[in-house]
Amino acid sequence: MTRKKKKAGAKAVLETVDAAVDTAKIALNAYKEAYENIDKLSVSIKEANAHLLANKQQSDATANSLIELAQANAELGFTIDSTGKLFAEVNKGLAARVRPGFDKVSGAITYQVGVWKQLGVEHKTSLGIFNLWDTALGKSSQEITTTGRVFQNFARITKQSVGTVFDDVAKSAESFLHIVGSEKMESMMLLFQRRAKSMGKETNVLMNVLEKFETMDSAADAAAGLNTTLTALGVNFDATAMFKADYAEKMNILAKAFSQAESKIETMPDIVGRKFRRSMASKLGISMDMYRSLSKFKPGQLGASDELLSRGIRPGAITSRAERAAAKQTTTIKQSVDGFKDAAKNMLVTKTARAMGMTGPGFVSSTKEDFIQTLGQGLIKTLNDQADTLADTMKGTIDKSGVRAWFEHLVEQLEKGANAQAKANDAASKKGRIA
């Protein structure tokens, strides 16, 4: 073997040693982060549910189920941290928390809120829908999930974002709770969400106009002043028909009356026409913007789906598979990579625990308690600092053992030998020969 090859081999050994040390440091850092993440998860669920403070076995089981939930949905960007935070929000924000049986569905709700969040729905909006449909309508978590999938299908049909539909429905739901039949109610929610959106209005603002004709007294009051102006324009307006009509038909009747009025106003001088407009808007207690928008609305302009909704027929729900496929498409590469990295890192702890017949959270909580009881807080600090210092310790051990010094000495000797050979070759070349 030539000196150059020996030199290269020695350097390669040194590089291998350094690489091994660096790899060990990375692994230990990952283990430390996973240990801390699992501990943080266990603490957060106990803060969200005091019952778990007194039940270690259930606490560990709950934390373990959330770890499994995060790992199973890593491709959607789920991590232990994000899943733990959603679980805490679900436990703090839902009225069902204080009722028996909630623990059996809390994980499924956490998953659903996470998937909807990936589709662009804020978790507060999702929790608001879960709460309202539960407390006001008596729906189960599975039925509410199905309703959410109906909303997603509606968003597809009307070419809106899922987040927009959920948000609008959540904001305006109070305006529809008196409607008999949950499917009819949801149909009206979606019907007026789209109608209001097509007019550039908020759903509840549009509903406030129609509410004026919901009771006999309010319908009579609203129609009294309005009828005077409409009659002057030669437009017939039946207050009784408005009172009896469903919401969709109320809007159609009002829009048709305003449209007929506008056809007359457009032929008038400005000073006359604008007084009629102001009169109708004032008598009904609406803005001029709302009046003009209603006058431009044409029943049937939104197509067959509008007609079906007006009859109380809502769209079907998409499947859970289709929902998940959509969530995958709205997950970025970085989110997926972060999810898989988190899952792989946490397996360092969970697989070790499984080999010992324990869950990851059970292992962490048991060792954490043992550390505190036997060695005090100092050992926890040692655990946190261990990964950062171990690599340096290993390098120091190699130095003290003389292995590094021997290799460095070998490299130095080989370099000297190579330099001496180069000088000899140079001198020989000048004399016409090479050693």
Steps between C-alpha positions, in 0.01 A plus 500: 500500500643841404536783747227695325253213537595460866447870553157490328402193700591664827301809413203284405512330840503836675205619291310180580559550872381861479194398297410233754526751782285751309242232426486404866451862594213539251333182627532607861361844422204339321442267795511790743251701289265202473518438875422866569218509242328198652540646848355832376205315345430313823508823698275688255221239504503499880466878499203466264333222700553492875360145519822378340702649786361232729512213252850428371398193302226682312724803453775287344245319281352829380842646421598180319184509287584858398855397407355223284254749349785736411712221353209362294442845351857618455438540127242769587758686708378373838766515771487417870507870579220603260285199594545569872399864453188406303406241763534764771279741303240227448495424873483863603256620235228237472194484725500121461817485709303486824267224380565126536645326197693797364836328545393236247452759224751771591773342286271475196394864544865605530574321172201661329590850616855437379385387156262794465779732604711357220212584264505863613251499789617675817480268800285752689246488217497119506455493876219755472317274255556191716369689802191650337390185317553304822332729752224654285424212264601197707725360226771241568861566405466262205187678376679835529794357305257396226352851498849639454545275198173633358643852533813386314293362214304826486829691480599287202166546324504879548876534437572657838769418751414255776612755759264767363193275514577378853570853622185650348280219632648530850443877506141486378375178663304687770272638229380150405466310828121553515447309173335162551712203392878505503535409131259776403691739725834407344352537152387855582843579646671395179236661275538840661875469539524478122234762431660744740845429354369563146377842622818580688319493834527320833243222544366628832454853357286360218305286745429803720308653207287190451439465877290817480232291328520197730218588743159643418558820696847568362386412147209743525725778631763445232247477219290799608746769406652301215163440337427871477809563290466184289133572430596850385734332252229259386660196663288253695646377830313241710605513867297188581679302231832622638404384848394154384792441265814306587825697519606421144163613362496811724823611336364423153182703563693798640758491222229482233315799653816711515594398146158610370533825694842563347366453148262792570758712684749477213256692279461785751700817548778454753347720770180294494654155460748536782222606742314178423816298563570675828141454607500122444838449669396718794158336545662155510791618717776386263798667337484632145767246412280214620196640317689528170651152542157345565355677196769340283451148637318270259333183638652199331821681397712263710384188321349165592691460828334819630159356418579172678621682812189720503296178517703378795715255303862541599804352317628160606809460717835413346662181631767492770743374235424794271540737794841356586608511136408870494695561822806337341477744211496796738802374695832648391813292448658670801204418723515132398877484547470662843229248590710201394810639674304543819360146475845349438652695787230395746543136404842512664319518832181306423682199354737490794201512734316230306801268535464547875127424489402864549350785300711804413313729742509229770876466460555876509273560799650206693861596438422865560349419838792272584747773410319749720465261794855359501728763357302822521470779252868491415459175309229651280745774410762237431262322264432825314870578467619145433462501123691825467794387711531131416659554160767724651560241771544227238748712309688569821513130578644430156766767556592364844520144373770604256310373196459843346858599589631181335306568180604866496863397551468249216355764267778740597768240426342411168484867405868543589588191299300623204669841515844339518419276202378801302827683567702195400304468177548865427879474551517183292308656214754775482770233457292320240372215708216433743526287810 
